[in-house]
Amino acid sequence: MVVFCGYLLATGRFPLSLEALAQSLGVAVVIITLLFFAYIFFFGGHTALEKRRLLVILWLVILAGLFWSGFEQAGSSLNLFARDLTDRRFGDWELPASMLQNINPLFIIIFAPVFGWLWTWLARRNANPSIPVKFALGLLGLAAGFFVLSWGAAHATPENPVSPAWLVVTYFLHTVGELCLSPVGLSSITKLAPRGRVGQMMGVWFIAAALGNLFAGLVAGQLETLMPAELFRSVAMFTGAAGLIALLLSPAVRRLMGHVD
């Protein structure tokens, strides 16, 4: 089937556009994932505690998908902003737009040990934020980055590009969000998954990352009809609202987790 669809796309005989196909695949994956959760919840033979933790995993997967749908725009809409609306000239030399993609990995190398030390230091003082709170902080960090970039984009034109500092600050805030959510998410799934389903739940976690990449591409495609400032502001408001909801619901989610830290 995949090969046949590839042939139709290559020959221009596919009845759907690439965007419509991507949307259809995304919806199909979401439906299949939800049906899988429903099946193991009702017919998996799990205890009440395990069922509560399955609900927590589903909630965290949804939040992770939302996070990656914004974060993974680094290679699409943010890179287009760097190419078209950022002043990358240093004397007679122009920095390639793709070089700005190195900022996030650099920040990861610098700040990952800092965050590892911070969580350990807070845990020794019984002040370590819970897993749901860290997910909320991840989304709020992502939203803050897009708010910064929407501010910069509002003043940028091809004739008067803005400083790369707007992207540097954005990538810093996104990195902070990533360090709050990504490593914690991998650990939490293994702790929350019922016995015998750790591998399946890890697969679902990576489905969230895949869907995030898919939706990031679909959102970035809106640059054809929206101004960058408007697009970045919309993403910031959406992910910020999701972060606030996650923060408000974190005490209830924490209770569903039982004694998992």
Summary of the structure (lengths in Angstrom):
residues: 261
radius of gyration: 20.3
end to end distance: 43.4
largest distance: 67.5
contacts: 816
relative contact order: 0.17
helix: 80%
strand: 2%
